[in-house]
Amino acid sequence: MKNPLKSLLLFFHIINKSPNNAKSDKSRGKGRSPGKQCSAFPEGLCRQFSLEEIKAAINSFREDFLLGRGGFGDLYKGIIDDGTMAVAIERFGPFGLRGGREFRTEVQLLCQLRHPNLVSFIGFCDEEDEKLLVYEYISNGSLDKHLYGNRSSDPLSWKQRLTICSGAARGLHYLHSGAKHSIIHRNIRSRNILLDDEWNPKLSDLSLSKMSQAGSPTGSLNIKIPVTVVHMDPECYITGRITRKTDVYAFGIVLFEVLCGRKAIDLTLEGIKKSLTSWACKCIENGTIYDIIDPYLKKKIAPQCFEKFVEIAYCCVCQTGKGRPEMGEVEMALEAALELQKTADSEKESVDHQGEYEYEELLPCLFVRNDIPDYGGNVVEQEFDSCSDVDSTISDSFLDSEVIQLATILNQG
């Protein structure tokens, strides 16, 4: 029996490689004056850079200025304004934005987004078939590096992690509900949550974000560019449509990464443990979730905070969108979890003034999937008895070696 996800990925790969697509994109990029492409943007919302300025900022795309490569382009660190301002410059590749019209629409969308928990958009360049976006540079890198990368500093404390999750949820809630149009990020993952010099989180990779279809109560749209395979919402996998709840599912995976200090997929592990979501859900249902958290966090999490955090993450990765909370609910619940931790810490500090207190190892606690209260006090009825039973089936197809190979092509260029 054919693997549907494998077929879907192969289809996108073939379409993106089509010579006709490449030819039409190339012809659309010719003969345009860069000045005309800025006419639709209100003055002051963004800057239009010349290609000469961009090349000067990153020394003509030298490799030592390269921050990273992705499926849709390369990211460079540059210096502008006579060496006074560091920026991140996104250069689109063959899987990136296509055609002047799509690029201008993307820039118009980015110009509208202003929030403390989003990476600030500075400007763009559209010249000589080069399409580049310029953002503020975020100094402390991405969240994943501080969770399970080559740590060059102490691990993030639990309160730091809670604060980061709360801020990231606030930024995503803004995209869904606070911006002029409801916007679906489509690529939420720990790699795309950046940390500034004060450890404030900022969502990045906004060039993949898309406005939802007008009038849609769920904010849905058809897939044009696949979401990251590892973080793909099972409902999206089945229907081919993404919604705000697709972002919620991906955010739930990030919460499990934060709690457990490991990657969403680890192919060095055996069986269900390869998929963090499947494994974590199974452990929640077995009452053993505390056993798999980041060892650094053992005895550092207040029991009430732990229970609240696990409940949030578990609800976010419900197999159906209607069973997941909205990001506003996730934001409020994470803020509540943070307050629970602060209150518990204050009580401990009042007894132990040296701050060397510990919390007891948590006893197993069962979460029954069909009886999880939502944040309004109602009971959420789920269509599946177990998160992990369904998720493990879907994860098996995600972990197929050929799927991983195709996903690598799409996600890394």
Buried (B, 14 or more C-beta within 10 A) or exposed (E): EEBEBBEBBBEBBEEBEEEEEEEEBEEBBEEBEBEEBBEEBEEEBBBBBEBEBBBBBBEEBEEEBBBEEBBBBBBBBBBBEEEEEBBBBBBBBBBBBBBBEBBBBBBBBBBBBEBEBBBBBBBBBBBEEBBBBBBBBBEBBBBBBBBBBEEEEEBBEBBBBBBBBBBBBBBBBBBBBBBEEBBBBBBBBBBBBBBBEEBBBBBBBBBBBBBBEEEEEBBBBEBEBBBBBBBBBBBBBEBEBBBBBBBBBBBBBBBBBBBBBBBBBEEEBEEBBBBBBBBBBBBBBEBEBBEBBBEEBBEBBBBBBBBBBBBBBBBBBBBBBEBBBBBBBBBBBBBBBBBBBBEBBEEBEEEEEEEEBEBEEBEEBEBEBEEBEBBEEEEBEBEBEBBBBBBBEBBBBBBBEEBBEBBEBBBEB
